Amino acid sequence: MTTLIIGGSGFLGTELTRQATAAGHSTVATYATAPGDPAQAKWHLLDLEQPGQLEQVLADVQPTLVVNAASSKASWTVTAQGPIRIAMAAAQHGIRLVHVSSDAVFSGDGRVHYDETCLPDPTLPYGAMKAAAEAGVLAVNPQAVVARTSLIIGRGQSVHERAVHEMAAGTREGALFTDDIRCPVFVEDLAAALLELAAAEAAGIRHLAGADAVSRHELGTLIAGRDGLDASRLPAGLRARTSLPGALDVRLDSRATQQELRTKLRGVREFCTAEVSGAEADGA
């Protein structure tokens, strides 16, 4: 199988590329600014702001599977229009497609629990871009999978983890909100689940988030405990008392999709504790 990871140099894309290669795929990945590890994949420059580049990459690679993990909060072309062009090309050439979306498509107004049947009601431009991409992808390629996820956590490399480290070190201002709630997912679990859905006959909307709903502050405390940081140095606050826009409490319900998967979508309390236990065992 030839697998093309679009956005392969990003946080999720890097893990997708690693797992696809480990599974024996002939893996090709794209980058916008700098390629990733040449030992993990062949790399192609792809700027989704330039439509002609997509057709050229697909012609050169001739993939069996495309996983689109590319996104930009600043670009409608990349985040909304790009996925639709990818979906049209995949449908035309009979290529399996998995598109990664976000819980940003939901407002958290009037409800906090969202399963796969819930309709998007975004409140921010990024959520609107993601919602437009979802609708367009499935309109032109009904056999595609659109996988919504939440905050992605890894082994210290995500933006959320870096922020916790900087706050604990006193090099970053701000607060971790106690009323801003999501369902974080471990990047390795997410990548495995995406590749598992790609290999199945799934189509349509799927939710891939962790089992635990936690606030940003609790997430920070868990990361601090895992990484040996002083959690008391993490400032807490209420986002409702700020002027920051966007949803407060959005919890993706992934139970229906979890029933389809062998991959377990662990909650953040479990995978942070598991990593701590593993590190202690290694040091014993």
C-alpha positions as CSV (number, residue, x, y, z in Angstrom):
1,M,0.0,0.0,0.0
2,T,1.2,3.5,-0.9
3,T,0.2,6.0,1.7
4,L,0.4,9.7,1.3
5,I,0.3,11.8,4.5
6,I,-0.6,15.4,3.7
7,G,0.8,17.6,6.4
8,G,3.3,14.9,7.3
9,S,5.8,17.3,8.9
10,G,3.3,18.5,11.6
11,F,2.8,17.0,15.1
12,L,0.1,14.5,14.1
13,G,1.5,14.0,10.6
14,T,4.9,12.9,12.0
15,E,3.3,10.2,14.1
16,L,1.1,9.1,11.2
17,T,4.2,8.8,9.0
18,R,6.1,6.8,11.6
19,Q,3.3,4.4,12.2
20,A,2.5,3.9,8.5
21,T,6.1,3.1,7.7
22,A,6.3,0.8,10.7
23,A,3.2,-1.0,9.4
24,G,5.0,-1.7,6.1
25,H,3.3,1.0,4.0
26,S,5.3,2.6,1.2
27,T,5.0,6.0,2.9
28,V,5.2,9.4,1.2
29,A,4.6,12.6,3.2
30,T,4.2,16.3,2.3
31,Y,5.6,19.4,3.9
32,A,5.0,23.2,3.5
33,T,8.2,24.6,5.0
34,A,10.7,21.8,5.8
35,P,10.7,18.0,5.3
36,G,10.7,15.5,8.1
37,D,12.8,12.4,8.7
38,P,14.0,11.0,5.4
39,A,14.3,7.6,7.0
40,Q,10.5,7.5,7.6
41,A,9.2,8.6,4.3
42,K,9.8,10.2,0.9
43,W,9.0,13.9,1.1
44,H,7.2,16.1,-1.4
45,L,6.7,19.9,-1.1
46,L,3.0,20.7,-1.1
47,D,1.6,24.2,-0.6
48,L,-2.2,23.8,-0.6
49,E,-2.4,27.5,-1.5
50,Q,-1.1,26.4,-4.9
51,P,-3.8,24.0,-6.4
52,G,-1.5,22.8,-9.2
53,Q,0.9,21.3,-6.7
54,L,-1.7,18.8,-5.4
55,E,-2.3,17.3,-8.8
56,Q,1.4,17.0,-9.4
57,V,2.0,15.2,-6.1
58,L,-0.8,12.8,-6.6
59,A,0.4,12.0,-10.1
60,D,4.0,11.4,-8.9
61,V,3.0,9.3,-5.8
62,Q,-0.1,7.5,-7.1
63,P,-1.2,6.7,-3.5
64,T,-3.7,4.0,-2.4
65,L,-4.5,6.0,0.7
66,V,-4.4,9.7,1.5
67,V,-4.6,10.9,5.1
68,N,-5.0,14.7,5.3
69,A,-3.6,16.1,8.5
70,A,-2.8,19.6,7.1
71,S,-4.5,22.6,8.7
72,S,-3.9,26.3,9.2
73,K,-5.9,28.7,11.4
74,A,-4.9,31.5,9.2
75,S,-5.8,30.1,5.7
76,W,-9.3,29.4,4.3
77,T,-7.6,27.9,1.2
78,V,-5.6,25.4,3.2
79,T,-8.2,24.5,5.9
80,A,-11.5,24.7,4.0
81,Q,-10.8,24.6,0.2
82,G,-7.7,22.3,0.2
83,P,-9.5,19.3,1.8
84,I,-12.3,19.6,-0.8
85,R,-9.8,19.6,-3.7
86,I,-8.1,16.6,-2.1
87,A,-11.4,14.8,-1.7
88,M,-12.4,15.5,-5.4
89,A,-9.1,14.1,-6.6
90,A,-9.3,11.1,-4.4
91,A,-12.8,10.3,-5.6
92,Q,-11.8,10.7,-9.2
93,H,-8.8,8.4,-8.9
94,G,-10.3,5.8,-6.5
95,I,-8.0,6.7,-3.6
96,R,-9.1,6.0,-0.1
97,L,-9.3,9.3,2.0
98,V,-9.2,10.0,5.7
99,H,-9.6,13.7,6.6
100,V,-8.8,15.0,10.1
101,S,-11.2,17.5,11.5
102,S,-11.6,19.1,14.9
103,D,-14.0,19.7,17.8
104,A,-13.7,23.4,16.9
105,V,-16.8,22.8,14.7
106,F,-18.9,22.9,17.9
107,S,-20.0,25.9,20.0
108,G,-20.6,24.3,23.4
109,D,-23.7,26.6,23.6
110,G,-26.6,24.7,25.2
111,R,-24.8,21.4,25.3
112,V,-21.4,20.0,26.0
113,H,-21.6,16.4,24.8
114,Y,-21.3,15.8,21.1
115,D,-21.5,12.5,19.2
116,E,-21.2,11.9,15.5
117,T,-24.8,12.8,14.8
118,C,-24.5,16.4,16.1
119,L,-24.4,19.1,13.5
120,P,-21.6,21.7,13.5
121,D,-22.3,25.1,14.9
122,P,-18.9,26.8,15.0
123,T,-18.4,30.2,16.6
124,L,-14.8,31.0,15.4
125,P,-13.4,31.3,11.9
126,Y,-11.2,28.2,12.4
127,G,-14.2,26.2,13.3
128,A,-16.1,27.5,10.3
129,M,-13.2,26.5,8.0
130,K,-13.2,23.0,9.5
131,A,-17.0,22.7,9.2
132,A,-16.9,23.8,5.6
133,A,-14.2,21.3,4.8
134,E,-16.2,18.5,6.4
135,A,-19.3,19.3,4.4
136,G,-17.4,19.7,1.2
137,V,-15.3,16.5,1.6
138,L,-18.4,14.3,2.2
139,A,-20.4,16.0,-0.6
140,V,-17.8,15.2,-3.3
141,N,-16.5,11.9,-1.7
142,P,-19.1,10.1,0.4
143,Q,-16.8,7.2,0.9
144,A,-14.2,9.3,2.8
145,V,-13.8,9.3,6.5
146,V,-14.0,12.6,8.4
147,A,-12.4,12.1,11.8
148,R,-13.0,14.8,14.4
149,T,-10.5,15.0,17.3
150,S,-9.7,17.2,20.2
151,L,-6.5,18.4,21.9
152,I,-3.6,16.2,20.8
153,I,-1.0,15.3,23.4
154,G,2.3,13.5,22.9
155,R,5.5,13.0,24.7
156,G,6.3,16.7,25.3
157,Q,6.1,17.9,21.7
158,S,2.6,19.3,21.5
159,V,1.8,23.0,21.8
160,H,-0.1,22.3,25.0
161,E,2.8,20.5,26.6
162,R,5.3,23.1,25.6
163,A,3.0,25.8,27.1
164,V,2.8,23.9,30.4
165,H,6.6,23.6,30.6
166,E,7.1,27.3,29.9
167,M,4.5,28.3,32.5
168,A,6.1,26.0,35.1
169,A,9.5,27.6,34.3
170,G,8.1,31.1,34.6
171,T,8.9,32.0,31.0
172,R,5.3,32.2,29.8
173,E,2.6,34.4,31.1
174,G,-1.1,33.6,31.1
175,A,-3.3,31.1,32.9
176,L,-4.6,27.6,32.4
177,F,-8.4,27.8,32.6
178,T,-10.4,25.6,34.9
179,D,-13.6,26.1,32.9
180,D,-12.2,25.3,29.4
181,I,-12.9,21.6,29.0
182,R,-11.9,19.2,26.2
183,C,-11.2,15.4,25.7
184,P,-7.5,15.2,25.0
185,V,-6.2,12.3,23.0
186,F,-2.7,10.7,22.9
187,V,-1.1,11.3,19.5
188,E,0.0,7.6,19.2
189,D,-3.6,6.4,19.8
190,L,-5.0,8.9,17.4
191,A,-2.6,8.0,14.6
192,A,-3.3,4.3,15.1
193,A,-7.0,4.9,15.0
194,L,-6.9,6.9,11.9
195,L,-4.9,4.2,10.1
196,E,-7.2,1.6,11.4
197,L,-10.2,3.5,10.0
198,A,-8.4,3.9,6.7
199,A,-8.0,0.1,6.5
200,A,-11.7,-0.6,7.3
201,E,-14.8,0.1,5.3
202,A,-15.8,3.1,7.4
203,A,-17.2,6.2,5.8
204,G,-18.6,9.5,7.1
205,I,-18.1,11.2,10.4
206,R,-16.1,9.5,13.2
207,H,-15.0,10.9,16.6
208,L,-11.5,10.2,17.9
209,A,-11.0,11.8,21.3
210,G,-9.8,10.6,24.6
211,A,-12.1,9.1,27.2
212,D,-11.5,11.8,29.9
213,A,-13.0,15.3,29.9
214,V,-10.6,17.6,31.7
215,S,-10.0,21.3,32.0
216,R,-6.9,23.0,30.6
217,H,-5.7,23.4,34.1
218,E,-6.2,19.7,35.0
219,L,-4.5,18.8,31.8
220,G,-1.6,21.0,32.7
221,T,-1.4,19.4,36.2
222,L,-1.3,15.9,34.7
223,I,1.4,16.9,32.3
224,A,3.4,18.4,35.1
225,G,3.1,15.3,37.2
226,R,4.2,13.1,34.3
227,D,7.2,15.3,33.5
228,G,8.3,16.0,37.1
229,L,7.3,19.7,37.0
230,D,6.0,21.7,40.0
231,A,2.3,21.9,39.3
232,S,1.8,24.6,41.9
233,R,3.6,27.0,39.5
234,L,0.8,26.6,36.9
235,P,-1.5,29.6,37.2
236,A,-5.3,28.9,37.1
237,G,-8.0,31.1,35.9
238,L,-11.5,31.3,34.5
239,R,-11.8,31.9,30.8
240,A,-15.4,33.1,31.2
241,R,-14.0,36.2,32.9
242,T,-11.8,37.1,29.9
243,S,-12.8,38.4,26.5
244,L,-11.4,35.4,24.7
245,P,-13.9,34.1,22.1
246,G,-14.8,30.5,21.4
247,A,-16.4,27.5,23.1
248,L,-15.8,26.7,26.7
249,D,-16.9,23.1,27.2
250,V,-16.9,20.8,24.2
251,R,-16.7,17.0,24.9
252,L,-16.5,14.7,21.9
253,D,-18.3,11.5,22.6
254,S,-16.2,8.8,20.8
255,R,-18.0,5.7,22.2
256,A,-19.6,4.7,18.9
257,T,-16.4,4.9,17.0
258,Q,-14.4,3.2,19.8
259,Q,-16.7,0.2,19.3
260,E,-15.4,-0.2,15.7
261,L,-11.7,0.0,16.7
262,R,-9.1,-2.3,18.2
263,T,-7.1,0.8,19.1
264,K,-8.0,2.1,22.5
265,L,-8.5,5.8,22.8
266,R,-7.1,6.3,26.2
267,G,-8.1,9.1,28.5
268,V,-5.5,11.6,29.5
269,R,-5.5,10.4,33.1
270,E,-4.6,6.9,31.9
271,F,-1.9,7.7,29.3
272,C,-0.1,10.3,31.5
273,T,-0.1,7.8,34.4
274,A,1.1,5.0,32.0
275,E,4.0,7.2,30.8
276,V,5.0,8.0,34.4
277,S,4.9,4.3,35.3
278,G,6.9,3.3,32.3
279,A,9.6,5.9,33.0
280,E,9.8,4.7,36.6
281,A,10.1,1.1,35.5
282,D,12.9,2.0,33.0
283,G,14.8,3.8,35.8
284,A,14.4,0.9,38.2
